[in-house]
Amino acid sequence: MAKAAKKKFSTAADPTGKRVPASKNLNSVFKFNTDLGQHILKNPLVAQGIVDKAAIRPSDTVLEVGPGTGNLTVRILEQAKNVIAVEMDPRMAAELTKRVHGTPQQKKLEIMLGDFMKTELPYFDVCISNTPYQISSPLVFKLLNQPKPPRVSILMFQREFAMRLLARPGEELYCRLSANVQMWANVTHIMKVGKNNFRPPPKVESSVVRIEVKSPRPNIDFGEWDGLLRIVFVRKNKTIAAGFKSNNVLDILEKNYKTFLAISNPEDVMMVDSKMSMLDVVKTKIEQVLTNTGYSDKRAAKLDQTDFLKLLYAFHQVGIHFA
């Protein structure tokens, strides 16, 4: 993995003749790209609090997403065995390289320059991120789907997104994201972070959450689980039955059912085709499952993980699959 080029550390002098850290003069060097979520955490107490909540061990490899100028990075380096920092902006990577140049932490830092979502990640024990808001959801699911997910992730998000991760059935913000993440991980709220703790200040407030992937993982297929949730949460306050009336949904389930029959018992395909259309069979099976389980008139916004698991199992019993 390529490391960012090492450059000589330099600082600018202020009018009194004193040397000041390069991080203090960043605004005069270049403008932050807020389109990339570049809102640098400037409050040292908040930064230290985030690192402390990760409970980093001396043997840990820590992945940091979007290190920026390194206000979190330098604190992580003090506690971890090594740090892998994934940064998209070459200017930020250069600033971070200069910041650690000539320090004992220099050899412990590896910078991966590129888009986090397109980067193949090495093994790491802990993830810490002042997350660019536009990749919040993809980042969470990339972490959850790692072959060996991190022991703990301490992640900064836009306040409303963080609250969606934590929302419970019946609450206003409860959604597909809530049900999905809570199936695979335990999520807790760590702290609120006001927008004035950043430079430049974002337009919204932030929150820090702790995500710990469940071990062992639930013994269900992620694609199946997410496929069901996509259908029932399209309109979370409508009935479950309403979500299965969409032509797009029926087309997908019909194709999946044909695949299931072709694999399990090819003769059934011919038998079904000779009596009624495959689509009619699928509609009948959906109605049967929703009636027998009692979920037809329920609403996804009020259902929990156990409810969705029962529904998924009932559909599998009649050969209806979602992935």
Summary of the structure (lengths in Angstrom):
residues: 323
radius of gyration: 24.5
end to end distance: 34.4
largest distance: 90.8
contacts: 991
relative contact order: 0.10
helix: 47%
strand: 17%
